[in-house]
Amino acid sequence: MNYRKLFPILGFVAIFFTACKAPADQTAGITADPEPYEYALVLHGGAGNMNFQSVPEPYQDMFKHALDSALQLGLDVLKEGGMSIDAVEVVIRCMEDNPLFNAGKGAVFTSEGKNELDASIMTGQDLNAGAVAGVTDIRHPISAARAVMEQSEHVMMAGPGASVFAEQVGLEIVDPSYFYTKKRFESFQKAVVREKHGTVGCVALDKAGNLCAGTSTGGMTNKKYGRIGDSPIIGAGTYANNATCGVSATGHGEYFIRWTVAHQISVLMQYKGYDVERAASEVVELTLVEEGGDGGVICLDKFGRPAMVTNTSGMFRAYGNSEGERFVAIFK
Ligand code: ASP
């Protein structure tokens, strides 16, 4: 037998098997592009360690109803061909007006018994962003964040300066006592939860394929005066990039800032090819758990697929899309 003749054949066989094996290894965790939804929207109303005892049934129904109505408002905008930024703003304004949530009207108190609110918004087509921090008299901080993005040359404005700007662009300024729903809050707190969660956030994908993410909060209960959390920090509490995903976070803000959680999820998708669920789980259920940072995220990828991941026992959340799929949930 002429063994020399066998070499090219063996070489071919070796190359064939290597070629068959390589893509499988390289694509671990990478899924083929799915058919995108025409539009989709996901929202949250905060995360925390809650259970059926700490959130009794009548309150669960109140929350579910509030989440579902906010979802509907956003889906209506998207169905009509509206922009994702309009859907996000409408959803968050509605939640800011609802004292159930720790944002706008229902904002928690600082250690001094004041309300200092943070919000941010980002659009995925141009990586444009706006934020306000530590504001005390703007009824809808999310609209102020949008105004900073669209009507100023800045990304973030804070405190009294942000209020002057908001008034100049025609936003509603209220007396700080507007947020002082203490009586209501205390009775609510006794009845429902020991520590109030309820930061709100929303991510939307519109028919033009543009992602937008926004977050609004009163911050952490009992926070020190002047403390700013992750919610108004682009890359920590909020991020959107049409190439990857939109993210809104809720939880112990200091950890979300230090681990740039929202941006980290986008980066895992961009550079490692992870799908949105895997990227969100890696950051929230591995990194944050190792470090001791409680909280969760809601995300939408560029196809409109959601990831709603929390390392706490609950996260108020809802999702809907153009195919009529709809989902409202509280516990894990
Ligand atoms: N992340 C918010 C903050 O640290 C609070 C929260 O989401 O519950 O200000």
Residues whose N, C-alpha, C, O or C-beta is under 5 A from the ligand:
A	BS01	LIG	G198 T199 T217 G219 M220 G229 D230 S231 A249 T250 G251 H252 G253 E254
